[in-house]
Amino acid sequence: MKSTSPITSKSSTSFLDFLKPERKFKFRLVDFKDKDYKTDLLLSQTKCNLEIVPKGIMVIGNFDNHDSIIPVLKDEIESISLVRGKETIDTFYLSPMHVLMKLGIPNRISSFFKVYPSEYKISETQITIKCKDYQLKLITHGNNFETLLHSFKRSGYSKELDLLRKPTLSLLNYSVY
């Protein structure tokens, strides 16, 4: 079994794998550096999924056109950085989202009532996992921040977790005149 990295293991395929629908990946592995901080170009820029369990983290993706797993044991993890993207609010007067925000409803709830997609945006969330021998950097949609934070805390990664929230830019506070 040939692999590109000593930590990547390949999963076996069976006849039933052909019957399964294509998997939707929620993350993108942007950067993979080994202990000498050299980037593995075969692993970077790949769509993948992240499974958070109490014993470690598994990055499951289609590396080298094969389903592969990058296992990260909890004992090897030095730090996990979770960076929430910048939140942009640009509603118009009397839009349902604007009215709900003026009534004091939180942005994440009132955003369900936006008329245009450009009224409420959160840029991508970045996850950096630093281990003793390597470093992984992943990105995902900005709305996944709260779910990831809850999953990391529930699985027991509270002391390894570093949080950073980028500021909110509300274009409602700026006047045209």
C-alpha positions as CSV (number, residue, x, y, z in Angstrom):
1,M,0.0,0.0,0.0
2,K,1.7,3.2,-1.2
3,S,0.9,6.5,0.6
4,T,2.2,10.0,0.2
5,S,2.7,10.7,3.9
6,P,3.6,8.3,6.8
7,I,0.5,9.4,8.7
8,T,-2.0,8.9,5.9
9,S,-3.8,5.6,5.8
10,K,-6.1,4.4,3.0
11,S,-9.5,2.9,3.6
12,S,-10.5,-0.3,1.8
13,T,-13.2,-0.1,-1.0
14,S,-15.9,-2.6,-1.4
15,F,-18.8,-3.2,-3.8
16,L,-21.2,-1.3,-1.5
17,D,-19.1,1.8,-1.8
18,F,-20.2,2.1,-5.4
19,L,-23.9,2.2,-4.3
20,K,-23.4,5.0,-1.8
21,P,-24.1,8.6,-3.0
22,E,-21.2,11.0,-3.4
23,R,-20.1,12.4,-0.1
24,K,-20.4,16.1,0.5
25,F,-17.3,17.6,2.0
26,K,-17.6,20.5,4.5
27,F,-14.0,21.4,4.9
28,R,-11.0,22.2,2.8
29,L,-7.5,21.2,3.9
30,V,-5.6,24.4,3.0
31,D,-2.1,23.6,4.4
32,F,-0.3,20.5,5.7
33,K,3.2,21.1,7.2
34,D,5.4,18.4,8.7
35,K,7.8,18.9,11.6
36,D,10.3,20.7,9.4
37,Y,7.5,23.1,8.3
38,K,7.6,21.8,4.7
39,T,4.3,21.8,2.9
40,D,3.0,18.5,1.4
41,L,1.5,19.7,-1.8
42,L,-0.3,16.4,-2.4
43,L,-2.4,16.8,0.7
44,S,-3.1,20.6,0.6
45,Q,-6.1,22.1,-1.3
46,T,-8.2,19.0,-0.8
47,K,-11.9,18.7,0.2
48,C,-12.3,16.7,3.4
49,N,-14.4,16.1,6.5
50,L,-13.5,16.5,10.1
51,E,-14.5,14.0,12.8
52,I,-14.0,15.1,16.4
53,V,-13.9,12.3,18.9
54,P,-12.6,12.3,22.6
55,K,-9.6,10.2,21.6
56,G,-8.5,12.3,18.7
57,I,-9.4,14.0,15.4
58,M,-9.8,12.3,12.0
59,V,-9.4,14.2,8.8
60,I,-11.2,12.2,6.1
61,G,-10.7,13.1,2.5
62,N,-10.0,12.2,-1.1
63,F,-6.2,12.5,-1.0
64,D,-4.4,11.2,-4.1
65,N,-7.8,10.1,-5.6
66,H,-8.3,7.6,-2.8
67,D,-10.4,7.9,0.4
68,S,-7.8,8.5,3.1
69,I,-7.7,9.3,6.8
70,I,-5.2,11.5,8.6
71,P,-5.5,10.5,12.3
72,V,-4.6,13.0,15.0
73,L,-4.4,11.6,18.5
74,K,-5.4,13.8,21.5
75,D,-2.0,13.3,23.2
76,E,-0.2,14.7,20.1
77,I,-2.3,17.9,19.9
78,E,-0.5,21.0,21.3
79,S,-3.1,23.6,20.3
80,I,-6.3,24.1,18.2
81,S,-7.0,27.6,16.9
82,L,-10.5,28.4,15.8
83,V,-10.9,31.7,14.0
84,R,-14.3,33.0,13.1
85,G,-14.6,35.1,10.0
86,K,-15.7,38.7,9.8
87,E,-19.5,39.2,10.0
88,T,-21.0,41.7,7.6
89,I,-24.5,43.1,8.0
90,D,-25.9,45.1,5.1
91,T,-29.7,45.2,5.3
92,F,-32.1,47.8,3.9
93,Y,-34.7,49.8,5.7
94,L,-37.8,47.8,6.6
95,S,-36.4,44.4,5.5
96,P,-37.6,41.6,7.8
97,M,-34.0,41.1,9.1
98,H,-33.6,44.9,9.7
99,V,-36.9,45.0,11.7
100,L,-36.0,42.0,13.8
101,M,-32.6,43.4,14.6
102,K,-34.1,46.7,15.7
103,L,-36.4,44.7,18.0
104,G,-33.3,43.1,19.7
105,I,-33.3,39.7,18.1
106,P,-29.7,38.3,17.7
107,N,-28.1,38.5,14.3
108,R,-27.8,34.7,13.9
109,I,-31.5,34.3,14.3
110,S,-32.7,37.4,12.3
111,S,-30.5,36.3,9.4
112,F,-33.0,33.6,8.6
113,F,-35.4,36.3,7.5
114,K,-33.1,38.1,5.1
115,V,-34.4,39.0,1.6
116,Y,-31.1,39.1,-0.3
117,P,-28.1,36.8,0.4
118,S,-25.9,39.9,0.7
119,E,-27.7,41.2,3.8
120,Y,-25.8,38.9,6.2
121,K,-22.5,37.2,5.5
122,I,-19.8,35.6,7.6
123,S,-16.4,34.9,5.9
124,E,-14.8,31.5,6.3
125,T,-13.9,29.9,9.6
126,Q,-10.3,28.7,9.9
127,I,-9.1,25.8,12.0
128,T,-5.4,25.3,12.8
129,I,-4.4,22.1,14.5
130,K,-0.8,22.1,15.8
131,C,0.8,18.8,16.7
132,K,4.2,17.7,17.8
133,D,5.1,16.5,14.2
134,Y,2.9,18.4,11.9
135,Q,0.3,21.2,11.5
136,L,-3.0,21.1,9.7
137,K,-4.9,24.2,8.5
138,L,-8.5,23.8,7.4
139,I,-11.3,26.2,6.3
140,T,-15.0,25.9,6.3
141,H,-18.1,28.0,5.9
142,G,-18.5,30.8,8.4
143,N,-21.7,29.6,9.9
144,N,-20.1,26.4,11.1
145,F,-18.1,28.2,13.9
146,E,-20.6,27.7,16.7
147,T,-21.1,24.0,15.8
148,L,-17.3,23.4,15.8
149,L,-16.8,25.2,19.1
150,H,-19.6,23.2,20.7
151,S,-18.1,19.9,19.3
152,F,-14.6,20.7,20.5
153,K,-15.7,21.6,24.0
154,R,-18.1,18.6,24.2
155,S,-15.3,16.2,23.2
156,G,-12.9,17.5,25.9
157,Y,-10.6,19.9,23.9
158,S,-11.3,23.0,26.0
159,K,-7.7,23.5,27.3
160,E,-6.2,23.1,23.8
161,L,-8.7,25.5,22.2
162,D,-7.7,29.1,21.3
163,L,-10.5,31.3,20.0
164,L,-10.4,34.4,17.9
165,R,-13.5,36.2,16.7
166,K,-13.1,38.9,14.0
167,P,-15.1,42.0,14.4
168,T,-18.7,42.6,13.1
169,L,-19.0,45.2,10.3
170,S,-22.5,46.6,10.4
171,L,-23.2,48.9,7.4
172,L,-26.4,50.1,9.1
173,N,-24.4,52.4,11.3
174,Y,-22.9,54.3,8.4
175,S,-25.0,57.0,6.8
176,V,-24.8,58.0,3.2
177,Y,-25.4,61.7,3.9
